[in-house]
Amino acid sequence: MYQKLAFFGNSPAFEKPKSTSNLIKPDMDKFLSYIKPYYDNEDLAEDNLLIQKLENRLATIHGSKYCIAVCNGLWGLVLAINELKIKNKTEIIMPSLTYRRMADIAAWLKMIPHFCDVEIKTFGISPRSVENCINDNTALILAPHPIVNLCDIEGLLNVAKKHNLPILFDSVEASYACFKGKPIGSFGDAEVFSVHASKFLNGFEGGYITTNNLDLAKRIKAARNFGINHNQNVITLGINGKMISPHAAMTMACLDLLDNQIEKNKERFYRYKELLKKVKGIDLVEYNLVERRSFKNILVKLNNFWPYNREETLVFLQKENMVVRPYYYPPLHKKKAIYPTIIGEIKNAELLMNDFMLLPCGEFVSLEDIETIVEYLIYLENNFISIKEAIDIFNNA
């Protein structure tokens, strides 16, 4: 019964790995059409017209007044936090169940991550938990949108306003979403996005920051350029955080594919939704079908009927060249840190941390591939007893 599984030495389901990343691949000629005029005119310096066109295009999409393109999303967060944080305060409130390197961003700024909880329903940062973490040392609220869902934007904005604190949204996983008809990218003091190849827009690498605050936009723009403004005056602490032209051209080419990409993502999501009905032990985490969404990721929960734990499931599927991943595991409060951290009440994160995983998706996953993936999940579920027996024999051989 177990001859189907690569775990026991058989051929994997896929010859090439099937990723959980987006990996959108625009037409090469389209990419070249954006960069060639600037290459021909020897205009490839930072902040050239191509970069400005991209920033204007992104600002329009997000409904924000200003957009600043940067080298990547992580350093976009560093720059935005450094310009927004309340001076002489030391703590950044952030959820524990989030991007695995989020706390490092605080450490780069010589600040202390103060971990708060998430909400059971959305997996997003909890306004109640944020408020419980606020103290005299709080410098900023960092609110990352979770995969698939959005965090409670209104609740977080109310907490930030009540306590007169800056709030920054990490919107990397919500780049095409809307909240009550308003595009993500126009909330809080600023929002940060990524155009890494794995994200909704593929710029090879890169990121950008949106804001409606002119003064903040000027300071972040200077900060990405060694702290130097357009008058060549040093006005803030800076790094070399500029986006370069090839990344801008790639992002522009991907923007041209926006509608097509979303339709393909929706097709993959609905195929998973249809087929996973046959798997009793796995629940698909649904997108909000009323508001605009990108449908980029496929997130599932292993429920009480699934006969394996998540780690066992990951091993089985990864052997089949399905590059499945656990959802934000381990939570940041569970990791050993080389810098100071503060741990608030993290009850919900601990309830959620073992049950969710990401299934293959993106440009290189076909509808037929999804059928194969679900076929293997059905096989694992239906043959649990014989597979467990085979594992015992395999391990004792």
DRENDO-1510 file (C-alpha; in Angstrom, 1 decimal, always signed):
<recs>
REC; n; res; u; v; w
REC; 1; MET; +0.0; +0.0; +0.0 .
REC; 2; TYR; +2.9; +2.3; +0.6 .
REC; 3; GLN; +4.6; +1.8; -2.8 .
REC; 4; LYS; +3.3; +5.2; -4.0 .
REC; 5; LEU; +5.3; +7.2; -1.5 .
REC; 6; ALA; +8.8; +8.6; -2.2 .
REC; 7; PHE; +9.4; +8.5; +1.6 .
REC; 8; PHE; +10.0; +4.7; +1.1 .
REC; 9; GLY; +12.4; +5.2; -1.8 .
REC; 10; ASN; +9.9; +5.4; -4.7 .
REC; 11; SER; +10.0; +8.1; -7.4 .
REC; 12; PRO; +8.6; +11.4; -6.2 .
REC; 13; ALA; +5.3; +12.7; -7.5 .
REC; 14; PHE; +7.1; +15.7; -9.3 .
REC; 15; GLU; +10.4; +15.7; -11.1 .
REC; 16; LYS; +10.9; +19.4; -10.3 .
REC; 17; PRO; +10.0; +21.0; -7.0 .
REC; 18; LYS; +6.6; +22.6; -6.7 .
REC; 19; SER; +7.0; +25.8; -4.7 .
REC; 20; THR; +4.8; +27.7; -2.3 .
REC; 21; SER; +6.1; +30.9; -3.8 .
REC; 22; ASN; +4.4; +33.0; -6.5 .
REC; 23; LEU; +7.3; +33.2; -9.0 .
REC; 24; ILE; +5.4; +35.1; -11.6 .
REC; 25; LYS; +7.4; +35.2; -14.9 .
REC; 26; PRO; +6.6; +38.1; -17.3 .
REC; 27; ASP; +7.5; +38.0; -20.9 .
REC; 28; MET; +11.2; +38.8; -21.5 .
REC; 29; ASP; +10.4; +41.2; -24.3 .
REC; 30; LYS; +8.0; +43.1; -22.0 .
REC; 31; PHE; +10.8; +43.4; -19.3 .
REC; 32; LEU; +13.3; +44.6; -21.9 .
REC; 33; SER; +10.9; +47.1; -23.3 .
REC; 34; TYR; +10.8; +48.9; -19.9 .
REC; 35; ILE; +14.6; +48.9; -19.4 .
REC; 36; LYS; +16.0; +49.3; -22.9 .
REC; 37; PRO; +15.2; +53.1; -23.4 .
REC; 38; TYR; +17.0; +53.9; -20.1 .
REC; 39; TYR; +19.9; +51.6; -21.1 .
REC; 40; ASP; +20.2; +53.2; -24.5 .
REC; 41; ASN; +20.2; +56.6; -23.0 .
REC; 42; GLU; +22.7; +55.6; -20.3 .
REC; 43; ASP; +20.1; +56.6; -17.7 .
REC; 44; LEU; +20.5; +53.7; -15.2 .
REC; 45; ALA; +21.4; +55.8; -12.1 .
REC; 46; GLU; +19.2; +55.6; -9.0 .
REC; 47; ASP; +15.9; +57.5; -8.8 .
REC; 48; ASN; +15.7; +57.8; -12.6 .
REC; 49; LEU; +12.5; +58.3; -14.6 .
REC; 50; LEU; +11.8; +54.5; -14.6 .
REC; 51; ILE; +11.9; +54.3; -10.8 .
REC; 52; GLN; +9.7; +57.4; -10.6 .
REC; 53; LYS; +7.2; +55.9; -13.1 .
REC; 54; LEU; +7.0; +52.7; -11.0 .
REC; 55; GLU; +6.5; +54.7; -7.8 .
REC; 56; ASN; +3.7; +56.7; -9.4 .
REC; 57; ARG; +2.0; +53.6; -10.7 .
REC; 58; LEU; +2.2; +51.8; -7.4 .
REC; 59; ALA; +0.9; +54.9; -5.5 .
REC; 60; THR; -2.2; +54.9; -7.8 .
REC; 61; ILE; -2.9; +51.2; -7.3 .
REC; 62; HIS; -2.7; +51.6; -3.5 .
REC; 63; GLY; -4.6; +54.8; -3.3 .
REC; 64; SER; -1.7; +56.5; -1.5 .
REC; 65; LYS; -0.2; +60.0; -2.1 .
REC; 66; TYR; +3.4; +58.8; -2.1 .
REC; 67; CYS; +5.4; +55.7; -2.9 .
REC; 68; ILE; +9.2; +55.2; -2.2 .
REC; 69; ALA; +10.9; +52.3; -4.0 .
REC; 70; VAL; +13.7; +50.6; -2.0 .
REC; 71; CYS; +16.2; +47.7; -2.3 .
REC; 72; ASN; +13.9; +45.2; -0.5 .
REC; 73; GLY; +11.0; +44.9; +1.9 .
REC; 74; LEU; +13.1; +44.2; +5.0 .
REC; 75; TRP; +15.2; +47.3; +4.7 .
REC; 76; GLY; +12.0; +49.2; +3.8 .
REC; 77; LEU; +10.7; +48.2; +7.2 .
REC; 78; VAL; +14.0; +49.3; +8.8 .
REC; 79; LEU; +13.8; +52.7; +7.1 .
REC; 80; ALA; +10.2; +53.3; +7.8 .
REC; 81; ILE; +10.5; +52.3; +11.5 .
REC; 82; ASN; +13.5; +54.5; +12.0 .
REC; 83; GLU; +11.7; +57.5; +10.7 .
REC; 84; LEU; +8.4; +56.8; +12.5 .
REC; 85; LYS; +9.5; +55.6; +15.9 .
REC; 86; ILE; +9.1; +57.9; +18.9 .
REC; 87; LYS; +12.5; +59.1; +19.9 .
REC; 88; ASN; +14.0; +57.9; +23.2 .
REC; 89; LYS; +11.5; +55.0; +23.3 .
REC; 90; THR; +12.9; +51.4; +23.0 .
REC; 91; GLU; +10.1; +48.9; +22.2 .
REC; 92; ILE; +8.4; +47.8; +19.0 .
REC; 93; ILE; +5.1; +45.9; +19.5 .
REC; 94; MET; +4.8; +43.1; +17.0 .
REC; 95; PRO; +3.0; +39.7; +16.9 .
REC; 96; SER; +4.9; +36.5; +17.7 .
REC; 97; LEU; +3.2; +34.5; +14.9 .
REC; 98; THR; +4.7; +36.3; +11.9 .
REC; 99; TYR; +7.7; +36.4; +9.5 .
REC; 100; ARG; +10.6; +34.6; +11.0 .
REC; 101; ARG; +13.1; +37.5; +10.8 .
REC; 102; MET; +10.8; +40.3; +12.0 .
REC; 103; ALA; +12.4; +40.6; +15.4 .
REC; 104; ASP; +15.8; +41.0; +13.8 .
REC; 105; ILE; +14.5; +44.3; +12.3 .
REC; 106; ALA; +14.1; +45.7; +15.8 .
REC; 107; ALA; +17.6; +44.4; +16.7 .
REC; 108; TRP; +19.1; +46.2; +13.7 .
REC; 109; LEU; +17.6; +49.4; +15.1 .
REC; 110; LYS; +18.9; +48.6; +18.6 .
REC; 111; MET; +15.3; +48.3; +19.8 .
REC; 112; ILE; +13.5; +45.6; +21.7 .
REC; 113; PRO; +10.7; +43.5; +20.1 .
REC; 114; HIS; +7.7; +43.2; +22.4 .
REC; 115; PHE; +5.7; +40.2; +21.3 .
REC; 116; CYS; +2.0; +40.3; +21.4 .
REC; 117; ASP; -0.8; +37.8; +20.5 .
REC; 118; VAL; -2.8; +37.2; +17.3 .
REC; 119; GLU; -6.6; +36.7; +16.8 .
REC; 120; ILE; -7.8; +33.2; +16.4 .
REC; 121; LYS; -10.1; +34.0; +13.4 .
REC; 122; THR; -7.7; +35.9; +11.2 .
REC; 123; PHE; -4.2; +35.0; +12.7 .
REC; 124; GLY; -3.6; +38.8; +12.6 .
REC; 125; ILE; -2.1; +40.9; +15.3 .
REC; 126; SER; -4.7; +41.4; +18.1 .
REC; 127; PRO; -5.6; +45.1; +19.0 .
REC; 128; ARG; -6.5; +43.9; +22.5 .
REC; 129; SER; -3.1; +42.3; +23.0 .
REC; 130; VAL; -1.3; +45.3; +21.5 .
REC; 131; GLU; -3.0; +47.6; +24.0 .
REC; 132; ASN; -2.0; +45.3; +26.8 .
REC; 133; CYS; +1.6; +45.6; +25.7 .
REC; 134; ILE; +1.7; +49.4; +25.5 .
REC; 135; ASN; +3.9; +51.0; +28.2 .
REC; 136; ASP; +6.1; +54.1; +28.6 .
REC; 137; ASN; +8.8; +52.6; +26.4 .
REC; 138; THR; +6.5; +51.9; +23.4 .
REC; 139; ALA; +8.0; +53.5; +20.3 .
REC; 140; LEU; +5.8; +52.0; +17.5 .
REC; 141; ILE; +3.2; +49.4; +16.6 .
REC; 142; LEU; +4.3; +47.1; +13.8 .
REC; 143; ALA; +1.3; +45.3; +12.3 .
REC; 144; PRO; +1.9; +42.6; +9.7 .
REC; 145; HIS; -1.0; +41.4; +7.7 .
REC; 146; PRO; -1.2; +37.6; +7.9 .
REC; 147; ILE; -1.2; +35.3; +4.9 .
REC; 148; VAL; -4.8; +35.1; +3.3 .
REC; 149; ASN; -6.5; +37.2; +5.9 .
REC; 150; LEU; -6.1; +40.9; +7.0 .
REC; 151; CYS; -5.6; +42.0; +10.5 .
REC; 152; ASP; -8.1; +44.2; +12.3 .
REC; 153; ILE; -7.2; +47.5; +10.7 .
REC; 154; GLU; -9.8; +49.6; +12.4 .
REC; 155; GLY; -9.2; +48.2; +15.8 .
REC; 156; LEU; -5.4; +48.8; +15.4 .
REC; 157; LEU; -5.9; +52.3; +14.2 .
REC; 158; ASN; -8.1; +53.1; +17.1 .
REC; 159; VAL; -5.5; +51.7; +19.6 .
REC; 160; ALA; -2.7; +53.7; +17.9 .
REC; 161; LYS; -4.8; +56.9; +18.0 .
REC; 162; LYS; -5.9; +56.4; +21.6 .
REC; 163; HIS; -2.3; +56.1; +22.8 .
REC; 164; ASN; -0.8; +58.6; +20.3 .
REC; 165; LEU; +1.5; +56.0; +18.8 .
REC; 166; PRO; +2.8; +55.6; +15.2 .
REC; 167; ILE; +1.6; +52.5; +13.4 .
REC; 168; LEU; +3.3; +50.8; +10.5 .
REC; 169; PHE; +1.6; +48.0; +8.5 .
REC; 170; ASP; +3.8; +45.3; +7.0 .
REC; 171; SER; +1.6; +44.6; +3.9 .
REC; 172; VAL; +3.9; +42.2; +2.1 .
REC; 173; GLU; +1.2; +39.5; +2.1 .
REC; 174; ALA; -1.7; +41.8; +1.4 .
REC; 175; SER; -0.4; +43.8; -1.6 .
REC; 176; TYR; -3.5; +43.7; -3.8 .
REC; 177; ALA; -6.2; +43.5; -1.0 .
REC; 178; CYS; -8.9; +46.0; -0.1 .
REC; 179; PHE; -10.4; +46.8; +3.3 .
REC; 180; LYS; -14.0; +48.1; +3.1 .
REC; 181; GLY; -13.4; +49.0; -0.5 .
REC; 182; LYS; -10.2; +51.0; +0.2 .
REC; 183; PRO; -6.9; +49.6; -1.1 .
REC; 184; ILE; -4.2; +48.3; +1.3 .
REC; 185; GLY; -1.4; +50.8; +1.1 .
REC; 186; SER; -3.3; +53.8; +2.3 .
REC; 187; PHE; -3.7; +53.0; +6.0 .
REC; 188; GLY; -1.8; +54.0; +9.1 .
REC; 189; ASP; +1.3; +56.1; +9.0 .
REC; 190; ALA; +2.9; +54.0; +6.3 .
REC; 191; GLU; +2.8; +50.5; +4.7 .
REC; 192; VAL; +5.7; +48.4; +3.5 .
REC; 193; PHE; +5.6; +45.9; +0.5 .
REC; 194; SER; +8.0; +43.5; -1.1 .
REC; 195; VAL; +8.7; +42.7; -4.8 .
REC; 196; HIS; +10.9; +39.6; -4.0 .
REC; 197; ALA; +10.4; +36.9; -6.6 .
REC; 198; SER; +8.3; +34.9; -4.2 .
REC; 199; LYS; +5.8; +37.7; -3.7 .
REC; 200; PHE; +2.7; +38.9; -5.6 .
REC; 201; LEU; +4.8; +41.2; -7.8 .
REC; 202; ASN; +8.2; +39.8; -8.9 .
REC; 203; GLY; +10.9; +42.5; -9.2 .
REC; 204; PHE; +13.6; +39.9; -8.8 .
REC; 205; GLU; +14.1; +41.7; -5.5 .
REC; 206; GLY; +13.0; +45.0; -4.1 .
REC; 207; GLY; +10.3; +46.7; -2.0 .
REC; 208; TYR; +8.4; +49.9; -1.6 .
REC; 209; ILE; +6.8; +52.1; +1.1 .
REC; 210; THR; +3.5; +53.9; +0.7 .
REC; 211; THR; +2.3; +56.8; +2.8 .
REC; 212; ASN; +0.1; +59.9; +2.7 .
REC; 213; ASN; +2.5; +61.9; +4.8 .
REC; 214; LEU; +4.7; +64.2; +2.7 .
REC; 215; ASP; +7.3; +64.9; +5.3 .
REC; 216; LEU; +7.7; +61.2; +6.1 .
REC; 217; ALA; +8.0; +60.4; +2.4 .
REC; 218; LYS; +10.8; +63.0; +2.0 .
REC; 219; ARG; +12.7; +61.6; +5.0 .
REC; 220; ILE; +12.4; +58.0; +3.9 .
REC; 221; LYS; +13.4; +59.0; +0.3 .
REC; 222; ALA; +16.5; +60.7; +1.8 .
REC; 223; ALA; +17.2; +57.7; +4.2 .
REC; 224; ARG; +17.4; +55.3; +1.3 .
REC; 225; ASN; +20.0; +57.6; -0.3 .
REC; 226; PHE; +22.6; +57.7; +2.5 .
REC; 227; GLY; +20.4; +60.3; +4.4 .
REC; 228; ILE; +20.9; +62.9; +1.6 .
REC; 229; ASN; +17.9; +64.9; +0.2 .
REC; 230; HIS; +17.5; +66.4; -3.2 .
REC; 231; ASN; +19.4; +69.5; -2.2 .
REC; 232; GLN; +22.4; +67.3; -1.2 .
REC; 233; ASN; +21.9; +68.0; +2.5 .
REC; 234; VAL; +22.2; +65.2; +5.1 .
REC; 235; ILE; +18.8; +65.3; +6.9 .
REC; 236; THR; +18.6; +61.9; +8.5 .
REC; 237; LEU; +20.4; +58.6; +9.2 .
REC; 238; GLY; +20.7; +56.8; +5.9 .
REC; 239; ILE; +21.8; +53.6; +4.1 .
REC; 240; ASN; +22.2; +52.7; +0.4 .
REC; 241; GLY; +18.7; +51.4; +0.1 .
REC; 242; LYS; +17.7; +52.4; -3.4 .
REC; 243; MET; +15.9; +50.2; -5.9 .
REC; 244; ILE; +17.8; +49.7; -9.2 .
REC; 245; SER; +16.5; +49.9; -12.7 .
REC; 246; PRO; +16.3; +46.1; -13.6 .
REC; 247; HIS; +14.2; +45.5; -10.5 .
REC; 248; ALA; +11.9; +48.4; -11.5 .
REC; 249; ALA; +11.5; +47.1; -15.1 .
REC; 250; MET; +10.7; +43.6; -13.8 .
REC; 251; THR; +8.1; +45.0; -11.4 .
REC; 252; MET; +6.5; +47.1; -14.2 .
REC; 253; ALA; +6.3; +44.1; -16.5 .
REC; 254; CYS; +4.6; +42.1; -13.7 .
REC; 255; LEU; +2.1; +45.0; -13.1 .
REC; 256; ASP; +1.0; +44.5; -16.8 .
REC; 257; LEU; +0.1; +40.9; -15.9 .
REC; 258; LEU; -2.0; +41.9; -12.8 .
REC; 259; ASP; -5.4; +40.9; -14.0 .
REC; 260; ASN; -4.2; +37.7; -15.7 .
REC; 261; GLN; -2.2; +36.7; -12.6 .
REC; 262; ILE; -5.2; +37.1; -10.3 .
REC; 263; GLU; -7.4; +35.0; -12.6 .
REC; 264; LYS; -4.8; +32.2; -12.6 .
REC; 265; ASN; -4.4; +32.4; -8.8 .
REC; 266; LYS; -8.2; +32.2; -8.4 .
REC; 267; GLU; -8.3; +29.2; -10.7 .
REC; 268; ARG; -5.8; +27.4; -8.5 .
REC; 269; PHE; -7.6; +28.4; -5.3 .
REC; 270; TYR; -10.9; +27.2; -6.6 .
REC; 271; ARG; -9.4; +23.9; -7.8 .
REC; 272; TYR; -7.9; +23.3; -4.3 .
REC; 273; LYS; -11.3; +24.3; -2.8 .
REC; 274; GLU; -13.1; +21.8; -4.9 .
REC; 275; LEU; -10.7; +18.9; -4.5 .
REC; 276; LEU; -10.0; +19.3; -0.8 .
REC; 277; LYS; -13.6; +18.5; +0.0 .
REC; 278; LYS; -12.5; +14.9; -0.5 .
REC; 279; VAL; -10.0; +15.2; +2.3 .
REC; 280; LYS; -11.7; +15.0; +5.7 .
REC; 281; GLY; -8.7; +16.0; +7.7 .
REC; 282; ILE; -7.7; +19.2; +5.9 .
REC; 283; ASP; -9.6; +22.5; +5.8 .
REC; 284; LEU; -8.8; +25.2; +3.3 .
REC; 285; VAL; -8.4; +28.7; +4.8 .
REC; 286; GLU; -10.8; +30.8; +2.7 .
REC; 287; TYR; -10.2; +34.2; +1.2 .
REC; 288; ASN; -12.7; +37.0; +1.7 .
REC; 289; LEU; -14.7; +36.8; -1.6 .
REC; 290; VAL; -16.4; +40.1; -1.1 .
REC; 291; GLU; -13.3; +42.3; -1.0 .
REC; 292; ARG; -10.5; +42.4; -3.6 .
REC; 293; ARG; -7.8; +39.7; -3.0 .
REC; 294; SER; -4.8; +38.3; -4.9 .
REC; 295; PHE; -5.4; +34.6; -4.1 .
REC; 296; LYS; -1.7; +34.2; -4.0 .
REC; 297; ASN; -1.2; +31.6; -1.3 .
REC; 298; ILE; -2.9; +28.3; -0.4 .
REC; 299; LEU; -3.1; +27.9; +3.4 .
REC; 300; VAL; -4.7; +24.8; +5.0 .
REC; 301; LYS; -5.4; +23.6; +8.5 .
REC; 302; LEU; -4.8; +20.1; +9.6 .
REC; 303; ASN; -7.9; +19.3; +11.7 .
REC; 304; ASN; -8.6; +16.6; +14.3 .
REC; 305; PHE; -9.5; +14.0; +11.6 .
REC; 306; TRP; -6.0; +14.2; +10.0 .
REC; 307; PRO; -4.1; +11.2; +11.2 .
REC; 308; TYR; -0.6; +12.7; +11.2 .
REC; 309; ASN; +1.0; +15.6; +12.9 .
REC; 310; ARG; +2.2; +18.5; +10.8 .
REC; 311; GLU; +5.9; +17.5; +10.9 .
REC; 312; GLU; +5.1; +14.0; +9.6 .
REC; 313; THR; +2.9; +15.5; +6.9 .
REC; 314; LEU; +5.7; +17.9; +5.8 .
REC; 315; VAL; +8.2; +15.1; +5.5 .
REC; 316; PHE; +5.9; +13.0; +3.4 .
REC; 317; LEU; +5.0; +15.8; +1.0 .
REC; 318; GLN; +8.5; +17.3; +0.7 .
REC; 319; LYS; +9.8; +13.9; -0.3 .
REC; 320; GLU; +7.4; +14.1; -3.3 .
REC; 321; ASN; +9.0; +17.5; -4.3 .
REC; 322; MET; +6.1; +19.4; -2.9 .
REC; 323; VAL; +7.8; +22.3; -1.2 .
REC; 324; VAL; +5.2; +22.6; +1.5 .
REC; 325; ARG; +6.0; +24.8; +4.5 .
REC; 326; PRO; +4.6; +25.3; +8.0 .
REC; 327; TYR; +2.8; +28.5; +8.7 .
REC; 328; TYR; +5.2; +30.9; +10.5 .
REC; 329; TYR; +6.8; +28.3; +12.7 .
REC; 330; PRO; +8.2; +28.5; +15.3 .
REC; 331; PRO; +6.6; +31.7; +16.6 .
REC; 332; LEU; +9.2; +34.3; +17.5 .
REC; 333; HIS; +8.7; +34.0; +21.2 .
REC; 334; LYS; +9.7; +30.3; +20.9 .
REC; 335; LYS; +13.0; +31.1; +19.2 .
REC; 336; LYS; +16.3; +31.6; +21.1 .
REC; 337; ALA; +17.3; +35.2; +20.4 .
REC; 338; ILE; +20.7; +36.8; +20.7 .
REC; 339; TYR; +19.2; +40.2; +21.6 .
REC; 340; PRO; +16.6; +41.3; +24.3 .
REC; 341; THR; +13.0; +40.5; +23.8 .
REC; 342; ILE; +9.8; +41.0; +25.8 .
REC; 343; ILE; +7.1; +38.3; +25.7 .
REC; 344; GLY; +3.5; +39.4; +26.4 .
REC; 345; GLU; +0.5; +37.0; +26.6 .
REC; 346; ILE; +0.8; +34.6; +23.6 .
REC; 347; LYS; -2.1; +32.2; +24.2 .
REC; 348; ASN; -3.7; +32.2; +20.7 .
REC; 349; ALA; -0.4; +32.0; +18.9 .
REC; 350; GLU; +0.4; +28.8; +20.8 .
REC; 351; LEU; -3.0; +27.3; +19.9 .
REC; 352; LEU; -2.4; +28.0; +16.2 .
REC; 353; MET; +1.2; +27.3; +15.7 .
REC; 354; ASN; +1.1; +23.6; +15.0 .
REC; 355; ASP; -1.9; +23.2; +12.7 .
REC; 356; PHE; -1.4; +25.2; +9.5 .
REC; 357; MET; +0.7; +24.7; +6.4 .
REC; 358; LEU; +1.1; +26.2; +3.0 .
REC; 359; LEU; +0.6; +24.1; -0.1 .
REC; 360; PRO; +2.2; +24.6; -3.5 .
REC; 361; CYS; +0.9; +27.5; -5.6 .
REC; 362; GLY; +2.1; +30.1; -8.0 .
REC; 363; GLU; +3.1; +30.4; -11.7 .
REC; 364; PHE; +4.7; +26.9; -11.9 .
REC; 365; VAL; +1.8; +24.9; -10.4 .
REC; 366; SER; -0.8; +23.8; -12.9 .
REC; 367; LEU; -4.4; +22.7; -12.2 .
REC; 368; GLU; -3.2; +19.1; -13.0 .
REC; 369; ASP; -0.4; +19.5; -10.4 .
REC; 370; ILE; -3.1; +20.4; -7.8 .
REC; 371; GLU; -5.0; +17.2; -8.7 .
REC; 372; THR; -1.8; +15.2; -8.1 .
REC; 373; ILE; -1.1; +17.0; -4.7 .
REC; 374; VAL; -4.6; +16.4; -3.4 .
REC; 375; GLU; -4.5; +12.8; -4.7 .
REC; 376; TYR; -1.5; +12.2; -2.5 .
REC; 377; LEU; -3.2; +13.8; +0.5 .
REC; 378; ILE; -6.2; +11.5; +0.0 .
REC; 379; TYR; -3.8; +8.5; -0.2 .
REC; 380; LEU; -2.1; +9.5; +3.0 .
REC; 381; GLU; -5.4; +9.9; +4.8 .
REC; 382; ASN; -7.0; +6.7; +3.5 .
REC; 383; ASN; -3.9; +4.5; +4.1 .
REC; 384; PHE; -2.8; +5.8; +7.5 .
REC; 385; ILE; -2.7; +2.4; +9.3 .
REC; 386; SER; -0.7; +0.6; +6.6 .
REC; 387; ILE; +1.7; +3.6; +6.2 .
REC; 388; LYS; +2.3; +3.7; +9.9 .
REC; 389; GLU; +3.0; -0.1; +9.9 .
REC; 390; ALA; +5.3; +0.3; +6.9 .
REC; 391; ILE; +7.2; +3.1; +8.8 .
REC; 392; ASP; +7.8; +0.8; +11.7 .
REC; 393; ILE; +9.1; -1.9; +9.4 .
REC; 394; PHE; +11.2; +0.6; +7.4 .
REC; 395; ASN; +12.8; +2.0; +10.6 .
REC; 396; ASN; +13.5; -1.4; +12.0 .
REC; 397; ALA; +14.9; -2.9; +8.8 .
</recs>
